[in-house]
Amino acid sequence: MEINFERLVSRGMARELSHMLDIADIRMSVNKILEIAILGAFGILIGVAFLLFYMKFPTPIDAGAGLGSAVMYVAAIYMIIEFKIDGRKTALETMLPDYFQVASANLRSGIALDRALILAARPEFTFLSESIKDMGKRVTGGETMEDSLKDLANRYNSNQLSHAIRMMIEAIRYGGAMADLLDQLSKDLRSQQMIQKEVAGQLFMYSIFIAFAAVIAAPALYGLTSQMIIVTDKVWAGILAQNPGGLPTIGVSFLKPSPPKITPAEYHDFSIAAIVIITGFASLIMSAISSGSSVKGLRYMPIFVVVGLAIFIIVRIVIGAFFANIGSV
């Protein structure tokens, strides 16, 4: 018996998810994506919890880690959909100036608006051409031009396209030189894209600083501190071996040296988690600064995380070898 996973969520959430899949151009039903998310999250929850239980971790840690892994899995699916949406939006906004210019030329040659838009849908405009051709079929089937344009705007998460279509609808309602409007829209979009590139170039140094701090400096400091804790732990092990009762108080009675409360293994695990979080968010912040969209940083996140962990491991090895040489002298 097939389970209807759509019944497990509200109708509003199902509609929103369906809309996200449409604008992301993911050919998958809402029930299927919910099945992947729910069953996958449940499997990860059970698997991680059982693995940690087998490794004899405390039960609260087993449950917390399993639940956290399941939440991260669902969040990853959501971020992938958002990444697809943003990718289509970026590609669309790159094509819009050229498309409007071609459509304007068609209008100046005396072709009607709907035919001018369809004839401008050239193969180089890829998925935009497909959307325009679908719009033309709906107009031919009796749908009004305004409704068809609004439906076209709803297919993409693009403010530029929504603004352009809103201007076109106003020109259709109140009259206006549509060819001149499309020309001006094309020029404005190109100008806006040039400004965005200039701003991104001016903010490049901020991105470099964030990348250095998150990918190089932070992992190196964590690696150095990790080795310092190992050395300190060894020193205190020797001290306590010679003084089982601990060191005597120094001067004031409440000043009594004591070994660190954190073990090298605990700090190592904390460092790994911190580096993954820091480098992951650094990729999102860099993308937000350079392009205005944090979702685009997902493509750099694996690289940032791997490089950060590699630097952490290299620093630990180098510092560990340095102290080993000192100890052997």
Contacts in CASP RR format, 6 or more apart in sequence:
PFRMAT RR
TARGET T0000
AUTHOR 0000-0000-0000
METHOD contacts of the structure
MODEL  1
MEINFERLVSRGMARELSHMLDIADIRMSVNKILEIAILGAFGILIGVAF
LLFYMKFPTPIDAGAGLGSAVMYVAAIYMIIEFKIDGRKTALETMLPDYF
QVASANLRSGIALDRALILAARPEFTFLSESIKDMGKRVTGGETMEDSLK
DLANRYNSNQLSHAIRMMIEAIRYGGAMADLLDQLSKDLRSQQMIQKEVA
GQLFMYSIFIAFAAVIAAPALYGLTSQMIIVTDKVWAGILAQNPGGLPTI
GVSFLKPSPPKITPAEYHDFSIAAIVIITGFASLIMSAISSGSSVKGLRY
MPIFVVVGLAIFIIVRIVIGAFFANIGSV
3 35 0 8 1.000
4 31 0 8 1.000
5 31 0 8 1.000
5 34 0 8 1.000
5 35 0 8 1.000
5 38 0 8 1.000
6 14 0 8 1.000
6 30 0 8 1.000
6 31 0 8 1.000
6 34 0 8 1.000
8 34 0 8 1.000
8 38 0 8 1.000
9 17 0 8 1.000
9 34 0 8 1.000
14 30 0 8 1.000
17 30 0 8 1.000
17 33 0 8 1.000
17 34 0 8 1.000
18 30 0 8 1.000
19 154 0 8 1.000
20 81 0 8 1.000
20 82 0 8 1.000
20 85 0 8 1.000
21 28 0 8 1.000
21 30 0 8 1.000
21 33 0 8 1.000
21 81 0 8 1.000
22 155 0 8 1.000
23 85 0 8 1.000
23 88 0 8 1.000
23 154 0 8 1.000
23 155 0 8 1.000
23 156 0 8 1.000
23 157 0 8 1.000
24 81 0 8 1.000
24 82 0 8 1.000
24 84 0 8 1.000
24 85 0 8 1.000
24 88 0 8 1.000
25 84 0 8 1.000
25 88 0 8 1.000
25 127 0 8 1.000
26 33 0 8 1.000
26 81 0 8 1.000
26 84 0 8 1.000
33 77 0 8 1.000
36 77 0 8 1.000
37 73 0 8 1.000
37 74 0 8 1.000
37 77 0 8 1.000
40 70 0 8 1.000
40 73 0 8 1.000
41 70 0 8 1.000
41 71 0 8 1.000
41 73 0 8 1.000
41 74 0 8 1.000
42 70 0 8 1.000
43 70 0 8 1.000
44 66 0 8 1.000
44 69 0 8 1.000
44 70 0 8 1.000
44 73 0 8 1.000
45 66 0 8 1.000
45 67 0 8 1.000
45 69 0 8 1.000
45 70 0 8 1.000
47 66 0 8 1.000
48 62 0 8 1.000
48 65 0 8 1.000
48 66 0 8 1.000
48 69 0 8 1.000
48 70 0 8 1.000
49 62 0 8 1.000
49 63 0 8 1.000
49 64 0 8 1.000
49 65 0 8 1.000
49 66 0 8 1.000
50 62 0 8 1.000
52 61 0 8 1.000
52 62 0 8 1.000
52 65 0 8 1.000
52 66 0 8 1.000
53 59 0 8 1.000
53 62 0 8 1.000
57 65 0 8 1.000
79 295 0 8 1.000
79 298 0 8 1.000
80 298 0 8 1.000
82 295 0 8 1.000
83 295 0 8 1.000
83 296 0 8 1.000
83 298 0 8 1.000
83 299 0 8 1.000
85 157 0 8 1.000
85 295 0 8 1.000
86 157 0 8 1.000
86 293 0 8 1.000
86 295 0 8 1.000
86 296 0 8 1.000
87 296 0 8 1.000
88 127 0 8 1.000
88 156 0 8 1.000
88 157 0 8 1.000
89 156 0 8 1.000
89 157 0 8 1.000
89 158 0 8 1.000
90 293 0 8 1.000
90 296 0 8 1.000
91 126 0 8 1.000
91 127 0 8 1.000
92 127 0 8 1.000
92 128 0 8 1.000
92 156 0 8 1.000
92 158 0 8 1.000
92 161 0 8 1.000
93 158 0 8 1.000
93 160 0 8 1.000
93 161 0 8 1.000
93 189 0 8 1.000
93 193 0 8 1.000
94 193 0 8 1.000
95 125 0 8 1.000
95 126 0 8 1.000
95 128 0 8 1.000
96 128 0 8 1.000
96 160 0 8 1.000
96 161 0 8 1.000
96 164 0 8 1.000
96 185 0 8 1.000
96 186 0 8 1.000
96 189 0 8 1.000
97 185 0 8 1.000
97 186 0 8 1.000
97 187 0 8 1.000
97 189 0 8 1.000
97 190 0 8 1.000
97 193 0 8 1.000
98 125 0 8 1.000
98 186 0 8 1.000
99 120 0 8 1.000
99 121 0 8 1.000
99 125 0 8 1.000
99 128 0 8 1.000
100 164 0 8 1.000
100 182 0 8 1.000
100 183 0 8 1.000
100 185 0 8 1.000
100 186 0 8 1.000
100 189 0 8 1.000
101 182 0 8 1.000
101 183 0 8 1.000
101 186 0 8 1.000
102 120 0 8 1.000
102 122 0 8 1.000
103 116 0 8 1.000
103 117 0 8 1.000
103 120 0 8 1.000
103 182 0 8 1.000
104 178 0 8 1.000
104 179 0 8 1.000
104 180 0 8 1.000
104 182 0 8 1.000
104 183 0 8 1.000
104 186 0 8 1.000
106 115 0 8 1.000
106 116 0 8 1.000
106 117 0 8 1.000
106 119 0 8 1.000
106 120 0 8 1.000
107 113 0 8 1.000
107 116 0 8 1.000
107 178 0 8 1.000
107 179 0 8 1.000
107 182 0 8 1.000
108 179 0 8 1.000
111 119 0 8 1.000
113 145 0 8 1.000
113 172 0 8 1.000
113 178 0 8 1.000
114 136 0 8 1.000
114 139 0 8 1.000
114 145 0 8 1.000
117 132 0 8 1.000
117 135 0 8 1.000
117 136 0 8 1.000
118 132 0 8 1.000
118 133 0 8 1.000
118 135 0 8 1.000
118 136 0 8 1.000
120 132 0 8 1.000
121 128 0 8 1.000
121 129 0 8 1.000
121 130 0 8 1.000
121 132 0 8 1.000
121 133 0 8 1.000
122 129 0 8 1.000
123 129 0 8 1.000
125 132 0 8 1.000
131 152 0 8 1.000
131 155 0 8 1.000
132 152 0 8 1.000
135 148 0 8 1.000
135 149 0 8 1.000
135 151 0 8 1.000
135 152 0 8 1.000
136 148 0 8 1.000
138 147 0 8 1.000
138 148 0 8 1.000
138 151 0 8 1.000
139 145 0 8 1.000
139 148 0 8 1.000
145 172 0 8 1.000
146 169 0 8 1.000
146 172 0 8 1.000
146 173 0 8 1.000
149 165 0 8 1.000
149 168 0 8 1.000
149 169 0 8 1.000
150 165 0 8 1.000
150 169 0 8 1.000
152 161 0 8 1.000
152 165 0 8 1.000
153 161 0 8 1.000
153 162 0 8 1.000
153 165 0 8 1.000
153 166 0 8 1.000
160 189 0 8 1.000
160 192 0 8 1.000
164 185 0 8 1.000
164 189 0 8 1.000
167 181 0 8 1.000
167 185 0 8 1.000
168 178 0 8 1.000
168 181 0 8 1.000
168 182 0 8 1.000
171 177 0 8 1.000
171 178 0 8 1.000
171 181 0 8 1.000
172 178 0 8 1.000
196 291 0 8 1.000
200 289 0 8 1.000
200 290 0 8 1.000
200 291 0 8 1.000
201 290 0 8 1.000
203 289 0 8 1.000
203 290 0 8 1.000
204 290 0 8 1.000
206 289 0 8 1.000
207 286 0 8 1.000
207 289 0 8 1.000
207 290 0 8 1.000
210 282 0 8 1.000
210 285 0 8 1.000
210 286 0 8 1.000
210 289 0 8 1.000
211 282 0 8 1.000
211 286 0 8 1.000
211 304 0 8 1.000
213 282 0 8 1.000
214 278 0 8 1.000
214 279 0 8 1.000
214 280 0 8 1.000
214 281 0 8 1.000
214 282 0 8 1.000
214 304 0 8 1.000
215 279 0 8 1.000
215 282 0 8 1.000
215 304 0 8 1.000
215 307 0 8 1.000
215 308 0 8 1.000
215 311 0 8 1.000
216 308 0 8 1.000
216 311 0 8 1.000
218 274 0 8 1.000
218 275 0 8 1.000
218 278 0 8 1.000
218 279 0 8 1.000
218 308 0 8 1.000
219 275 0 8 1.000
219 279 0 8 1.000
219 308 0 8 1.000
219 309 0 8 1.000
219 311 0 8 1.000
219 312 0 8 1.000
219 315 0 8 1.000
220 311 0 8 1.000
220 312 0 8 1.000
220 315 0 8 1.000
222 271 0 8 1.000
222 274 0 8 1.000
222 275 0 8 1.000
222 312 0 8 1.000
222 315 0 8 1.000
223 271 0 8 1.000
223 312 0 8 1.000
223 315 0 8 1.000
223 316 0 8 1.000
223 319 0 8 1.000
224 315 0 8 1.000
224 319 0 8 1.000
225 267 0 8 1.000
225 271 0 8 1.000
226 264 0 8 1.000
226 267 0 8 1.000
226 268 0 8 1.000
226 271 0 8 1.000
226 312 0 8 1.000
226 316 0 8 1.000
227 315 0 8 1.000
227 316 0 8 1.000
227 319 0 8 1.000
227 320 0 8 1.000
227 323 0 8 1.000
229 260 0 8 1.000
229 262 0 8 1.000
229 264 0 8 1.000
229 267 0 8 1.000
230 264 0 8 1.000
230 320 0 8 1.000
231 323 0 8 1.000
232 259 0 8 1.000
232 260 0 8 1.000
233 259 0 8 1.000
233 260 0 8 1.000
233 263 0 8 1.000
233 264 0 8 1.000
236 259 0 8 1.000
236 260 0 8 1.000
239 246 0 8 1.000
239 247 0 8 1.000
240 246 0 8 1.000
240 259 0 8 1.000
247 256 0 8 1.000
247 257 0 8 1.000
248 256 0 8 1.000
249 255 0 8 1.000
249 256 0 8 1.000
250 256 0 8 1.000
250 257 0 8 1.000
271 312 0 8 1.000
272 309 0 8 1.000
272 312 0 8 1.000
275 305 0 8 1.000
275 308 0 8 1.000
275 309 0 8 1.000
275 312 0 8 1.000
276 305 0 8 1.000
276 309 0 8 1.000
279 301 0 8 1.000
279 304 0 8 1.000
279 305 0 8 1.000
279 307 0 8 1.000
279 308 0 8 1.000
280 301 0 8 1.000
280 304 0 8 1.000
280 305 0 8 1.000
282 304 0 8 1.000
283 297 0 8 1.000
283 298 0 8 1.000
283 300 0 8 1.000
283 301 0 8 1.000
283 303 0 8 1.000
283 304 0 8 1.000
284 294 0 8 1.000
284 295 0 8 1.000
284 297 0 8 1.000
284 298 0 8 1.000
284 301 0 8 1.000
285 294 0 8 1.000
286 297 0 8 1.000
286 300 0 8 1.000
287 293 0 8 1.000
287 294 0 8 1.000
287 295 0 8 1.000
287 296 0 8 1.000
287 297 0 8 1.000
287 300 0 8 1.000
288 294 0 8 1.000
END
